[in-house]
Amino acid sequence: VQEGLARIIIQRDGEVFYNPIQIFNRDLTVAAINSFKILAEKEAQKGTPNSSKTERVGFSILDALSASGLRAIRYALEIPGLNSVTAVDNSTTSILEIQRNIEVNGVTAKVDYVYDDTVAFMHSRSREFSVIDLDPYGSAAPFLDAAITAVKDGGLLCVTCTDAAVWASSAYPEKCFALYGGIPSKGDYSHEAGIRIILHAIATCAARYGITVDPLLCVKIDFYARLFVRLRHSPLAVKLLGQSSMVVYTCDEGCGSWTQQSLGSAKAKNHETGSSTYKFARPTLNAQFSTGGRCLHCGSRLSLAGPMYAADLHNSEFIALMQKTVNGELGKPLRTRKRINGLLVTVKQEIEFGPFFFLPNRLAKVIRCPTPPLWALQEFLLQLGYTSGRSHCRPGSIKTDAPWHVIWEAMR
Ligand SMILES: [Zn+2]
């Protein structure tokens, strides 16, 4: 099989398999790592302390659950200037495949393979890798702790979770809570809520080590979630995690509206020297929560979702860099670039807005009116002084900074 610049030999009925649906994921990751590398190099030139530490020992990638070695080989061939890629797998069949594929592609000098348990291996390599790619079949939750400790300060963690039935539906709330520490929501924005729950799991895990997460790009693709987050050692930033976490009262059985409750309160005081100090307090309860368990807008029963991450899921500077990378301005164009471009354009305008979105057709059902066209609604909101955009999670959705009473007014 030829994919990107790599050519791999697939064993027909062995344990190792090739999943063509994942080409998009791998292309996206090649673009993301290339963009991250450029970002880190830019910072190193400016002399940001975090990244200069990274650059001193070279750029290294860990393909933590390697299977065929395809990812590791593509990184070696398609990410210019990297020093080493390590492919880890705990199956002897996989290791033989990886070994053969490394030779076929002539990358023995750059790609190293290790036969080991992934978690044990990562625990033994504290702050060693510039990038760790976790792409398991199922949940990445069991690998997070070890991965966070093995990423360098200022490094990149790439996480796939394919267990959407757990984090994006109401089928297994107990499993979601056990794996990710949050209650999932159901319905329209359940995937966005799921991404936020996974991110919260990463952030709380990292916070125990004084490490803070900076989400660069966190998206839902087909049936799975893919998150690119930067990890930095910052005991101060960790204290702000409560403020960027929330629980949500969601009307996911009715109109789809929601109410947020922040889990932290921090008042910043900026000093003349340019630094800031914070005064922390317990959050006060959102008054809109006292509705007797019923939705303010449609009277349906409310559910609790979260805790989950409440702040931005993407970084605009990083997305701008990715757009250049994908289109070959900074390298070879990727096969799935059209689809990646479409995704990047949508997520770029998501950044302006807070969590979640509404579906006009659902609101129309509640107030028994015909569904207005999306553009007409957006135009109306704009006239009232509010901006709006779309969500990559759901076609026909609107993200807006307008409060609920304005959204209802617009619908009527
Ligand atoms: Zn409702």
Residues whose N, C-alpha, C, O or C-beta is under 5 A from the ligand:
A	BS01	ZN	C251 G254 C255 G256 S257 C295 H297 C298 G299 S300
